Amino acid sequence: MARSSYVFTSESVSEGHPDKVADRISDTVVDAFIAADPEARVACETMVTTNRIILAGEVRAGKPGQDKAANKAFTKDIIASLQPKVREAVKDIGYAQKGFHWEKAKYACYLHGQSAHIAQGVDAKGSKDEGAGDQGIMFGYACQETPELMPATLQYSHNILKRLAEVRHSGERPELEPDAKSQVTLRYENGKPVEVVAIVVSHQHTKKLGESSYSQKRFAELVRPHAESVFPAGLITKKTKWHINPTGKFEIGGPDGDTGLTGRKIIVDTYGGASPHGGGAFSGKDPTKVDRSAAYACRYLAKNVVAAGLAERCTIQISYAIGVASPTSFYVDLHGADTIDPAILEAKLPQMMDGCTPRAIRTHLKLNNPIYARTAAYGHFGRQPDNQGGFSWERTDLVEELRRLA
């Protein structure tokens, strides 16, 4: 039997963390290509380090009716337009430091055409539906721990950093710089979070603050009220342990302090370790890549199952073979709930998304839109759907249909 009383921890990182800077840039590239061609193919990796931004990967774009030469030129034009978009993304995060500056960092782009051998397996031809962009397993998860139907440890970790980012961007706390990490440990009783055991916040700050009688206590007094504000009343107690900048000063941060790479924060991006993860990163990939789109579909279906009251927790796994449209498996775990046979959901849920083929997922969730840069920080899940189509996988529009199955 699953344990009902335990202590569990999740972490998050800010938009200015080096790996998240890389994710933001890679997803800015995805958005640029999809804005130009909704059927574009993108696999963009980014590395950021001291005043360096390096892009590499495979891309393809075109316009209906154009020949290969024209589409190749079209793709080159998109690549040529990327540099100002990338710099604007870095500026929006807030990097104008000596060691990493949005305007002064050296930029190198090594994007090139998509492999023909990958394309032949993915593209739809004749009666053949669009195949999966790769083999792999993807997971989705939802639970009743928070209003967002997310694991509480991760949601609160995200919320701490989002709150600190708000006061940094607004100018309320000009001492804060973009790079930060958080960690929340909760004690659970009968499967419910009842107490915050520990909170860790490591936040980059200005050099000026460091020179003016910096102390951990003083910095903690600056940060702590904002962190406390994201928790429901009663969860933080006198026993809660706080660790704010536990190593002392944190002036050198971001890509100047640590190299960042796309796709290195997949547990932060998903469920904070509360659920299995398939291993594939999201950022930098267009939605034909099932690492991304099928993970979104799994979250969408799992969230609707929980929102419908069919289980307190739901995990869904789906798998694919490269070049094959239909999933090779579909698995539902209701973690002991007896409201409905999981086998019924395993049969019905794929039908609700037209078989969960890559094309069906993209169509149902409207993924062929430039909606990805906004996903790069503070989690791909537990967010609010927006008017531009972003976070469509967080909708709960299947609830009534699912309740009729019980």
C-alpha positions as CSV (number, residue, x, y, z in Angstrom):
1,M,0.0,0.0,0.0
2,A,1.1,3.6,-0.7
3,R,2.3,5.5,2.4
4,S,-0.2,8.1,3.7
5,S,2.1,10.0,6.1
6,Y,5.5,11.1,4.9
7,V,7.8,14.1,4.1
8,F,8.3,15.1,0.5
9,T,10.3,17.8,-1.3
10,S,10.2,19.5,-4.7
11,E,12.3,22.4,-6.2
12,S,11.9,25.1,-8.8
13,V,14.2,27.5,-10.6
14,S,13.5,31.0,-11.8
15,E,13.3,32.3,-15.4
16,G,16.9,33.6,-14.9
17,H,18.4,30.3,-14.0
18,P,20.9,29.4,-16.8
19,D,19.0,26.3,-17.9
20,K,15.8,28.3,-18.0
21,V,17.4,31.1,-20.1
22,A,18.4,28.4,-22.5
23,D,14.8,27.0,-22.5
24,R,13.4,30.4,-23.1
25,I,15.6,31.0,-26.1
26,S,14.9,27.6,-27.6
27,D,11.1,28.2,-27.2
28,T,11.5,31.6,-28.7
29,V,12.9,29.9,-31.7
30,V,10.0,27.5,-31.8
31,D,7.5,30.4,-31.7
32,A,9.3,32.2,-34.5
33,F,9.2,29.2,-36.8
34,I,5.6,28.3,-36.0
35,A,4.5,31.9,-36.4
36,A,5.9,31.8,-39.9
37,D,4.8,28.2,-40.7
38,P,2.4,26.4,-38.4
39,E,3.7,23.1,-39.8
40,A,7.4,24.0,-39.2
41,R,9.7,21.4,-37.7
42,V,12.1,22.6,-34.9
43,A,14.6,20.9,-32.7
44,C,16.6,23.7,-31.2
45,E,19.2,23.4,-28.5
46,T,20.7,26.4,-26.7
47,M,23.8,26.9,-24.6
48,V,24.4,30.0,-22.7
49,T,27.6,30.9,-20.8
50,T,29.6,34.0,-19.9
51,N,28.5,36.5,-22.6
52,R,27.8,33.7,-25.1
53,I,24.6,32.5,-26.7
54,I,24.9,29.5,-29.0
55,L,22.1,27.8,-30.9
56,A,22.2,24.5,-32.7
57,G,19.7,22.0,-34.1
58,E,17.5,21.0,-37.0
59,V,14.7,23.1,-38.6
60,R,12.4,23.1,-41.6
61,A,9.7,25.5,-42.8
62,G,8.0,26.4,-46.0
63,K,4.9,27.7,-47.7
64,P,2.2,25.6,-49.6
65,G,3.0,25.4,-53.3
66,Q,6.7,26.4,-53.0
67,D,9.4,24.2,-54.3
68,K,12.3,22.9,-52.2
69,A,14.6,25.7,-53.1
70,A,12.1,28.3,-52.2
71,N,11.3,26.6,-48.9
72,K,15.0,26.3,-48.1
73,A,15.4,30.1,-48.7
74,F,12.3,30.7,-46.5
75,T,13.8,28.7,-43.7
76,K,17.1,30.6,-44.0
77,D,15.2,33.9,-43.8
78,I,13.6,32.8,-40.5
79,I,17.0,31.8,-39.1
80,A,18.4,35.2,-40.1
81,S,15.6,36.9,-38.2
82,L,16.2,35.1,-34.9
83,Q,19.0,37.1,-33.3
84,P,16.9,40.2,-32.3
85,K,14.2,37.9,-31.0
86,V,16.7,36.0,-28.9
87,R,18.2,39.1,-27.5
88,E,14.8,40.5,-26.6
89,A,13.9,37.3,-24.7
90,V,17.1,37.7,-22.6
91,K,16.3,41.4,-22.0
92,D,12.8,40.5,-20.9
93,I,14.3,38.1,-18.3
94,G,16.4,40.9,-17.0
95,Y,20.0,40.3,-18.0
96,A,22.0,43.4,-18.5
97,Q,25.0,42.3,-16.4
98,K,28.7,42.6,-17.2
99,G,29.0,38.8,-17.4
100,F,25.8,38.3,-19.4
101,H,24.2,41.1,-21.2
102,W,21.2,40.9,-23.6
103,E,22.8,43.3,-26.1
104,K,26.5,42.6,-25.7
105,A,26.6,38.8,-25.5
106,K,28.2,37.1,-28.5
107,Y,25.6,35.2,-30.6
108,A,26.2,32.1,-32.8
109,C,23.6,30.1,-34.7
110,Y,24.2,26.7,-36.1
111,L,20.7,25.7,-37.0
112,H,20.4,23.6,-40.1
113,G,17.9,21.5,-42.1
114,Q,16.0,18.6,-40.7
115,S,17.3,15.1,-41.4
116,A,15.5,13.6,-44.5
117,H,15.4,10.2,-42.7
118,I,13.5,11.7,-39.8
119,A,11.2,13.6,-42.1
120,Q,10.3,10.5,-44.1
121,G,9.0,8.8,-40.9
122,V,7.1,11.8,-39.5
123,D,5.4,13.4,-42.5
124,A,2.0,12.4,-43.6
125,K,1.9,11.0,-47.2
126,G,-1.2,9.8,-49.1
127,S,-3.3,7.7,-46.7
128,K,-0.5,7.5,-44.1
129,D,-1.1,9.7,-41.1
130,E,1.6,11.9,-39.6
131,G,3.9,9.6,-37.5
132,A,5.4,10.3,-34.1
133,G,8.6,12.3,-34.3
134,D,10.4,9.8,-32.1
135,Q,9.8,6.7,-30.0
136,G,9.3,7.2,-26.3
137,I,7.1,7.2,-23.2
138,M,5.3,10.2,-21.8
139,F,3.5,10.7,-18.5
140,G,0.8,13.0,-17.2
141,Y,-0.3,13.5,-13.6
142,A,-2.9,15.4,-11.6
143,C,-3.8,15.4,-7.9
144,Q,-6.1,17.3,-5.5
145,E,-3.4,18.8,-3.4
146,T,-3.8,22.4,-4.8
147,P,-6.5,24.3,-6.8
148,E,-4.2,23.8,-9.9
149,L,-4.5,20.0,-9.4
150,M,-0.7,19.9,-9.0
151,P,1.7,18.5,-6.3
152,A,1.8,21.1,-3.5
153,T,5.5,20.9,-3.0
154,L,6.2,21.9,-6.6
155,Q,3.3,24.4,-6.9
156,Y,4.5,26.4,-3.9
157,S,8.1,26.2,-5.1
158,H,7.0,27.8,-8.4
159,N,4.8,30.3,-6.6
160,I,7.7,31.6,-4.4
161,L,9.9,32.3,-7.5
162,K,7.0,33.8,-9.5
163,R,6.3,36.2,-6.6
164,L,9.9,37.2,-6.3
165,A,10.1,37.7,-10.1
166,E,7.0,40.0,-9.9
167,V,8.6,42.3,-7.3
168,R,11.9,42.3,-9.2
169,H,10.3,43.3,-12.5
170,S,8.0,45.9,-10.9
171,G,11.0,47.6,-9.2
172,E,9.7,47.0,-5.7
173,R,12.8,44.9,-4.9
174,P,15.6,46.3,-7.2
175,E,18.1,44.4,-5.1
176,L,17.1,41.1,-6.7
177,E,18.7,39.8,-9.9
178,P,17.2,37.1,-12.2
179,D,18.8,33.9,-11.1
180,A,17.1,32.0,-8.3
181,K,16.1,28.6,-6.9
182,S,13.6,27.5,-4.4
183,Q,12.7,24.3,-2.6
184,V,9.7,23.3,-0.4
185,T,9.5,20.4,1.9
186,L,6.0,19.4,3.2
187,R,4.8,16.9,5.8
188,Y,1.8,14.9,4.7
189,E,-0.8,13.1,6.9
190,N,-3.3,10.8,5.3
191,G,-2.0,11.9,1.9
192,K,-2.7,15.6,2.6
193,P,-0.1,18.4,3.1
194,V,-0.4,19.7,6.7
195,E,2.9,21.5,7.5
196,V,5.8,23.2,5.8
197,V,8.9,21.5,7.1
198,A,11.5,23.6,5.3
199,I,11.8,26.3,2.7
200,V,15.0,27.0,0.7
201,V,15.5,30.1,-1.4
202,S,18.8,31.0,-3.1
203,H,18.4,34.3,-4.9
204,Q,21.0,36.3,-6.9
205,H,21.3,39.9,-5.7
206,T,23.0,43.1,-6.9
207,K,26.6,43.8,-6.1
208,K,25.6,47.0,-4.5
209,L,23.6,45.1,-1.9
210,G,26.7,42.9,-1.2
211,E,28.8,45.9,-0.6
212,S,26.4,47.6,1.9
213,S,26.6,45.5,5.0
214,Y,25.2,42.4,3.5
215,S,24.1,39.7,5.9
216,Q,22.1,36.6,5.5
217,K,19.7,37.8,8.1
218,R,19.1,41.1,6.3
219,F,18.6,39.4,3.0
220,A,16.3,36.9,4.6
221,E,14.2,39.7,6.0
222,L,13.9,41.1,2.5
223,V,12.9,37.8,0.8
224,R,10.9,36.0,3.4
225,P,7.6,38.0,3.4
226,H,7.2,37.4,-0.3
227,A,7.9,33.7,0.1
228,E,5.5,33.4,3.0
229,S,2.7,35.1,1.0
230,V,2.2,32.2,-1.4
231,F,1.2,29.6,1.3
232,P,-2.3,29.0,2.6
233,A,-2.8,30.1,6.2
234,G,-1.6,27.6,8.8
235,L,0.9,25.6,6.7
236,I,3.9,27.6,7.8
237,T,4.5,27.1,11.6
238,K,7.1,28.1,14.2
239,K,8.9,24.8,13.4
240,T,9.3,25.6,9.7
241,K,13.0,25.8,8.9
242,W,14.1,28.7,6.6
243,H,17.3,28.6,4.5
244,I,17.7,31.8,2.5
245,N,21.0,32.2,0.6
246,P,22.5,29.6,3.0
247,T,26.0,29.9,1.4
248,G,26.1,33.7,1.9
249,K,26.5,36.2,-0.9
250,F,25.1,35.3,-4.4
251,E,26.2,38.1,-6.7
252,I,27.6,36.1,-9.7
253,G,24.7,34.2,-11.2
254,G,23.0,33.3,-14.4
255,P,25.0,32.1,-17.4
256,D,28.0,34.0,-16.1
257,G,28.1,31.8,-13.0
258,D,27.0,28.5,-14.5
259,T,26.5,27.3,-18.1
260,G,22.9,26.7,-19.1
261,L,21.6,24.1,-21.5
262,T,18.1,23.4,-23.0
263,G,16.1,20.6,-21.4
264,R,18.0,20.1,-18.1
265,K,15.1,20.9,-15.7
266,I,12.6,18.3,-16.8
267,I,11.4,17.5,-13.2
268,V,10.9,21.2,-12.5
269,D,9.0,21.5,-15.8
270,T,6.6,18.6,-14.9
271,Y,5.6,17.3,-11.4
272,G,8.5,17.9,-9.1
273,G,9.2,14.2,-8.7
274,A,5.7,13.3,-7.6
275,S,5.1,11.4,-10.8
276,P,7.2,9.4,-13.3
277,H,8.8,11.2,-16.2
278,G,9.4,9.9,-19.6
279,G,12.9,11.5,-19.9
280,G,12.2,13.7,-22.9
281,A,12.6,17.5,-22.5
282,F,9.9,19.9,-23.9
283,S,11.6,23.2,-24.7
284,G,13.0,23.7,-28.2
285,K,10.7,21.2,-29.8
286,D,7.8,21.8,-32.2
287,P,4.5,19.9,-31.3
288,T,5.1,17.1,-33.7
289,K,7.6,15.9,-31.2
290,V,5.6,13.6,-28.9
291,D,8.0,14.3,-26.1
292,R,6.2,17.6,-25.8
293,S,2.7,17.2,-27.3
294,A,1.9,13.8,-25.9
295,A,3.1,14.9,-22.4
296,Y,0.7,17.8,-22.7
297,A,-2.1,15.4,-23.8
298,C,-1.4,13.1,-20.8
299,R,-1.6,16.0,-18.4
300,Y,-4.8,17.2,-20.0
301,L,-6.5,13.9,-19.7
302,A,-5.2,13.2,-16.2
303,K,-6.3,16.6,-15.0
304,N,-9.8,16.1,-16.4
305,V,-10.1,12.7,-14.6
306,V,-9.2,14.3,-11.3
307,A,-11.4,17.4,-11.9
308,A,-14.3,15.1,-12.7
309,G,-13.9,13.5,-9.2
310,L,-13.0,10.1,-10.5
311,A,-9.8,9.9,-8.4
312,E,-7.8,12.0,-6.0
313,R,-4.7,11.2,-8.1
314,C,-4.3,10.1,-11.7
315,T,-1.2,9.0,-13.7
316,I,-1.4,8.4,-17.4
317,Q,1.4,6.9,-19.6
318,I,1.4,6.8,-23.4
319,S,4.0,5.4,-25.7
320,Y,4.9,5.8,-29.4
321,A,7.1,4.3,-32.1
322,I,8.9,6.8,-34.5
323,G,7.0,7.2,-37.7
324,V,3.9,5.4,-36.4
325,A,0.7,7.5,-35.7
326,S,-1.2,5.4,-33.2
327,P,0.2,4.9,-29.7
328,T,1.8,1.6,-28.8
329,S,0.2,1.7,-25.3
330,F,-2.1,3.7,-23.1
331,Y,-2.1,3.2,-19.3
332,V,-4.1,4.7,-16.5
333,D,-3.4,4.5,-12.8
334,L,-6.0,5.9,-10.4
335,H,-3.9,5.1,-7.3
336,G,-6.5,2.9,-5.6
337,A,-9.6,4.9,-6.4
338,D,-12.6,2.5,-7.0
339,T,-15.0,5.0,-8.7
340,I,-14.3,3.5,-12.1
341,D,-12.4,0.7,-13.7
342,P,-9.1,2.1,-15.1
343,A,-9.6,-0.2,-18.1
344,I,-12.7,1.8,-19.1
345,L,-10.6,5.0,-19.1
346,E,-7.9,3.3,-21.0
347,A,-10.5,2.6,-23.7
348,K,-12.4,5.9,-23.6
349,L,-9.7,8.6,-23.0
350,P,-7.9,8.1,-26.3
351,Q,-11.2,8.3,-28.2
352,M,-11.8,11.7,-26.6
353,M,-8.7,12.9,-28.6
354,D,-9.4,11.0,-31.8
355,G,-7.0,8.2,-31.0
356,C,-4.2,10.3,-29.5
357,T,-2.3,10.4,-32.8
358,P,0.2,13.2,-33.0
359,R,-2.0,15.1,-35.5
360,A,-5.1,14.6,-33.3
361,I,-3.3,15.9,-30.2
362,R,-2.1,19.0,-32.1
363,T,-5.5,19.7,-33.5
364,H,-7.4,19.1,-30.2
365,L,-5.1,21.3,-28.1
366,K,-4.4,23.8,-30.9
367,L,-0.7,23.4,-30.6
368,N,0.3,24.8,-34.0
369,N,0.5,28.2,-32.6
370,P,3.4,30.4,-31.2
371,I,2.6,29.7,-27.5
372,Y,5.8,28.1,-26.2
373,A,8.1,30.8,-24.9
374,R,5.6,31.4,-22.0
375,T,6.0,27.8,-20.9
376,A,9.8,28.0,-20.4
377,A,9.7,29.0,-16.7
378,Y,7.6,28.1,-13.6
379,G,6.4,24.8,-15.0
380,H,4.5,23.7,-18.1
381,F,1.6,22.5,-15.9
382,G,-0.6,24.0,-13.3
383,R,-1.0,27.2,-15.3
384,Q,-4.1,29.1,-16.5
385,P,-5.2,28.8,-20.1
386,D,-4.8,32.2,-21.8
387,N,-6.7,33.9,-24.6
388,Q,-4.0,33.3,-27.1
389,G,-4.3,29.5,-26.8
390,G,-1.4,29.0,-24.4
391,F,-1.7,26.2,-21.8
392,S,-4.7,24.7,-23.6
393,W,-3.8,21.4,-22.0
394,E,-4.9,22.9,-18.7
395,R,-8.6,23.1,-19.7
396,T,-11.1,20.9,-17.9
397,D,-13.6,20.6,-20.8
398,L,-14.0,16.8,-20.6
399,V,-15.3,16.7,-17.1
400,E,-19.0,16.2,-17.8
401,E,-18.3,13.5,-20.4
402,L,-16.1,11.7,-18.0
403,R,-18.6,11.9,-15.2
404,R,-21.1,10.1,-17.4
405,L,-18.7,7.1,-17.6
406,A,-18.7,6.5,-13.8
